[in-house]
C-alpha cells in the first residue's frame, strides 16, 4: 500500500478512516493518567501517518509538543485550516514542513514519506502515539514499518500503540487486523511490550460493522525502545 493509494483517498475525499473525535485511549493515558501538567512541556509526541487527526490538536492543547508525518498536503493544510491554526511552510530536503505559528500550540507536520525520515528528524521525540499507522499497513509492509520505527527511536522512547483484531475473511483493509502474536513478532526484538487493555468495540463501530465485521477487538500496548 504505497503513498499513491493514500494520496488518491485524500484527493477524492475517501476519508472514512478520519476520526472526528479525540481517541479515548490518548486522552486517558496522556490526560488524567498521564504526566502532570507542568511536566508536559518537556515531552514531544510523534504521530505517524497522522492525516488531519484531532489527536494532534488535543495533545497541543494539553501541553505537549507535537511532531507528525503525513504524505498528503491536502490533509496537512486541512488540519491547520479546519482548526483555525495559523501556520508557516518551509521546504526541507525535498519535503515540506508545516509549523504552527501560534505560540500557544507547538505542532510540526513533516509532509512526505514516513520511510524517508531520518533519526535526526525524531531526535527530541519522547513519546509516540500510533492509533492509525500500523493498522493502515498490509501484512507485507508491517515488518518494514516496525524496523523503521526502531531505527528512528532512541532508547527509552515510549509508544502508545492501538491495534484492531478481527477475522480478515470478513473485511478487506484498511484498517487491517493485527494480532497480539504479530505485535510481539514485530516489536519484541527492539522494544519491551506491555499490554495495557483490550476491549470489544464492534457495537461502537457501525461503519466497520456495515463492512461485514461480526467481531472487533481493540487492544492498547505500551512499547518502550530498548
PyMOL commands that set and color helices and strands:
alter all, ss='L'
color gray80, all
select helices_A, chain A and resi 3-11+24-32+37-42+54-61+73-82+114-116+119-122+134-136+139-152+168-170+180-187+202-204+206-210
alter helices_A, ss='H'
color red, helices_A
select strands_A, chain A and resi 44-47+65-70+87-92+95-100+107-111+127-130+158-165+191-200+217-225
alter strands_A, ss='S'
color yellow, strands_A
deselect
rebuild
show_as cartoon
